[in-house]
Amino acid sequence: MELQDKKYRILDIFFRLLKGEFVSVRQLADEYSVSGKTVSRDINEIRAYLSENEYRNGNAQIEYSYREKAYYLSMDDFLSSKELVVLIEILISSRALPKNSMEEIIDKLEGFTLTKDKKLIQDLILKEKHHYKPVGNDCKNIIDNIWSVLRAIQNQQVITILYYKMDRTIINRKVRPLSIVFSDYYFYLIASHKVEEEYVNRFYRIDRITDIIKHKENFSVEYSERLDEGKLKNEIQYMWPGRNMDILFEFSGPSVQAVLDKIPQSEIVKRDGNKYTIKAKVYGDGIKMFLLSQGAWVKVLEPVELVEKMKSEIAEMAKLYD
């Protein structure tokens, strides 16, 4: 019975340390009704285990805080409280998940914060959690959808999706899933769809997929045809399809850096006072939406095709105010 109590006690102390708690020898001795020397031996056994298995545990060490007068677990490969705050803020700002899923993930992340930091983090995000407004979605569980699609991508498995289009019509589409990316509040499935005799890539919002059917049919993609998601995300705006373009435009707004950040594959080629000439490599028609959102701060110079599209769109907008 004594050995069993010791095993339980050591596991309980270790679990508390993993949760980021500060453990006091005196408090633990009172709680377990043992001597302080017994608790110190327990802590030393945990310390010895961590030392012997350093290569497995990311250089985890038990250290003593003179301020708290207690022991705590230090891990090089573990998220710090400040890093967890960054992740939580990104998660809330994305608005991509239903409120219950968002809160569940945040609660789990908070479980890894140091006890002394937990209230600070909870107070910091309290109002943001209360006023959280997720984007609308049609699926039962977006996290389950993401995981199901990821497994199909990993296995190069053909799937059929039941999908709500933008006009709210429902389609069944048999596709080859290639990748998942996140952009502007939404997770997207990039999949190839057969049109006549060739496959073309399409973007599908995962929150609009209401059913996924996996087929006993696999596919392969030639190395030269593999999707480069990083390159795509640097060039596309709002996940609108289209073609590759080299564009040139002038910008005279208050923050040219915001434009450069929005279009990663861009650079300033000329500056004339408060007017910047910017060239960029882009993909898809979403760039037109972004440039129009900048109003009179933007003037497109090249290519001619995009210049004409901008003129036409602006003319149609002007008619709305006649």
N, C-alpha and C positions, 0 to 999 in steps of 0.2 A: 504493500500500500504506500509505503514511504517513497519507493522508487517511482511509482505511478504519479504521486503528487509532485515529485521533482520534475518529471517529464512534462507534466501539464504546466507547471510553473515556468519552466524555461521556454516552452512554446508560447505561453501567454505573454511573457516579457518580450520575446522576439517579435511577436505580432504587433505589440504596442509600439515597438521601435520602428517597425516597417510602416506603421500608420503615421509616423512623424511625431509621436508623443515623446515628451521628456519623462524619463523614469527615475524616480528618487529611491535610493536604497532604503531610507527610513520609512517612506510611505509604503513601499512594497513589503517590507518586513512586517509592518502593522497589518497590511491587508491579507497577507498569507499566513500570519501568525508564526513567523520563523524569525531567526536572528538576522541582524544586518550582515554578518559574515556569510550566512547561507545565501542571501541574495547576491552578495558580491561574488561568491563562487559561481552562481548561476550566470551572472553577466560575463565573468571571465570565460566560462565554457562557450558562450555565444561568440565572444571575441576570438577565441581560439579557432572555432569552426570557420568564422569569416576569414581569418588569416590563412588557414589551410586551403580554403577554396576561393582565394582572391581572384583567380582567373575566371571564375564563373559569375561572380557577383559584382563586377564593376568596381573593385577596390572599395568595397563597403567596410566601414570601420565604426566601432563604438567609441565616441569621444565624450569628454566631460565638459559641461558648461558651468563655469564658476558663477555666472550670473544667475542661472536657474537652479544651481546646486543639484544638478541631475544629469543623467546620461542621455545621449541621443545618437541616432544613426546618421552617419555621413556617407553619401554615395556619389562617386564621380559621375556615374552613368545614369543617375536618377534625376528626374525633373525637379528643379527648385521651385519655391513658392512664386518667385517673380516670373519664371517661365510658364508656370501654370496659369497665372493671371493673363499672360499674353494669349495663351490658347483659349481660355474662357472668353476673353473679349472678342477674339476672332470668331469663335463659335456663335456668340450672341449676335454679332454684327452681320453675319452671313444670312440670318433669317431663313436658312434653308430647311431646318427641321421643325416638326410640330413641337409645340411648347412642352408637352410631356416628355418627349425624347430628349429635347435640349436640357431640361431640368435633370433628367436621370443621368445624363453624361456629366453634367456639371457637378452633381452630387458625388459621382465616382471620382472625378478629378480632385474635388475638395478633400476627399478621403486621404489623398496623398500629401496634403499640405501639413506643415508643422502645426501643432496644436496652437502655438502662440500666434500663428499667422492666419488661422482659419477665420476668426471673427473679422479681421481686417478685410479679407477677401469677400466674405459674405456681405459686409456692410457696403463694400465698393460696388457690388453688382446687384444689390437688392432692388433698386428702382428699375434697373435695366431688365431684370427678370420679370418684374411686375408688369412692365409696359411692353413686354416682348410681343411682337406681331409677326408670326411666320407668314411666308408667302403661301398662297393657296396651292393645294395639290389634289390630285384625283386618286392616288393609290392608297392602299390600306396601310402600308408601312414602307416608307422610303428607304430605311436602313436595310430591311429585308430585300427590297428590290436591288439595291446597290450590291449587296453580297451575292445574290443569285446571279446577277449579270457578271460580276467579277469571276465567279467560278466558271461560267460559260466561256468567258474570255480566256481564262487559264487553260481550259480544256479544248479550246478552239472548237466549240460546239455550236451548231446552228440552232437558233431559237426563233420562235414566233411570238411577237408581242401584240397585245391588244392595246391600242394607243389612241388618245384623244389629240386630234390635230388642233391648230389654233382656232379654226372655225367651229370647234366643238363636235365635229363629226368623228365617228369612231372607225378605225381601220384595223385590219389584221395584216401584219407584215412579217414575212419570213426574212431574217437578216443574219449576217455574219457579224457578231459583236467583236469590236476591235479594241475599244478603250473607253475609259470613263474620265471625264474632266469636269471641273467646277468653274463656273463663270457667272458673275452678276446674279447671285442669289440661287442659282439652279445647278443641279448635277445633270450632266448630259451623257448619254450613251452615243458614242460614235460607232456606227455600224455600216457595213456595205450591203447594198440592196441591188438586186439584179434588175436592170432596166434594159429590156430587149436582150441583147447578147453580152452585155458587159456589166460589171459591178461598179456602182458609184457610191461614194461615202455620203451618209446622211447623219444629221444630228437629231437626237430624240431626247426630250426632257424626261428624266427618269420618274419624276413625280406624276407624269401623265400616263405612265405605263400601268395599266390596271391588271394585267395578267401576263405571265411569262410561261411559255411552253418550250421545254427543252427536247430536241430531237436526237435520235440515235444517228446523227449525221455530223461528221467533222469536216473541217476545212483547213487549208494551209495557205499561208501568205508568203509570197516570194520576198526575200530579204530586201530587194530593191524597192518593193512596194509597201514595206512596213510603215505604219503611221508614226510620225515624229510629233508627239503631243506637245512637247515643249516649244518646238518651232511654230506649231499651229497656234498655240495660246499667245505667242508673241506677236502674231500677225492678224488674228481675227478679232472682230468686235461684235459683241452680243451674240456670238455663235450663229451668225447668219452665213449661209453658204454663198458661193460665188466663184471667183477666180482670183489668181494672184495679180497684184498690181503694184507698180512703182508710182507713187503719187508725189506731187509737189504742191505746197500751199503756204499762204502767208497767215501769220497769227499776230494779232495786236492786242490781245487781252492782258489781264493783270498777272497771270501766272503761266508762263510758258512751260515751267517744269511740270505742271499738272498735265499738260498735253503730252509731253515726252513720256511721262509715267503711264499715261493711258495707251500710248502707242509705243511699245518697247523697241520695235525695230524702226526708230526714227532718230534723226539728228538735225541740228541747226546748221544750215549751209551759208546763211547770210544774216546779218543784223543791220538794220537801218533805224537807229533810234529805238522806238518802242515796237518796231515791226520786225518780226522774225520770219525768215523763209525756212521752211522745214521740208525735208524729203523723208519718205518712209516706204517701207515694204509692208504691204497689207494683203489680207486674203478675205474675200467675201464682201457682201454689200452692206454689212454693218457699219463700215467706215463712214458711209454717207450719213447714217443716223447720228453718229458721233459728231461729225463736222457740222451738221445742221444744228445740233444742240448748242454750239458755240456762237450762234447768231452772227452778228456783224463783225465779230472778232476774226472770222475766218474768210479767206478768199482762196478758192482752189485754182491752181494754175495748170496742172497737168494730172492725168491725161485729158485729152479733149472730151472723151466719152464721159468721164466723171464730171467735168465742168458743165456739160450739157445737162446731165442728170440733176446737178445742183440747181442750175437755172430753172429747169422745169419744175422741180419740187418747190422752190421758193415762189415761183409764179402761182402755183396752185395754192400755196399757203396764203399769198396776198389776196387771192380771190375771196377767201373766207372772211376778209375784213372789208370788202367793198360794200 
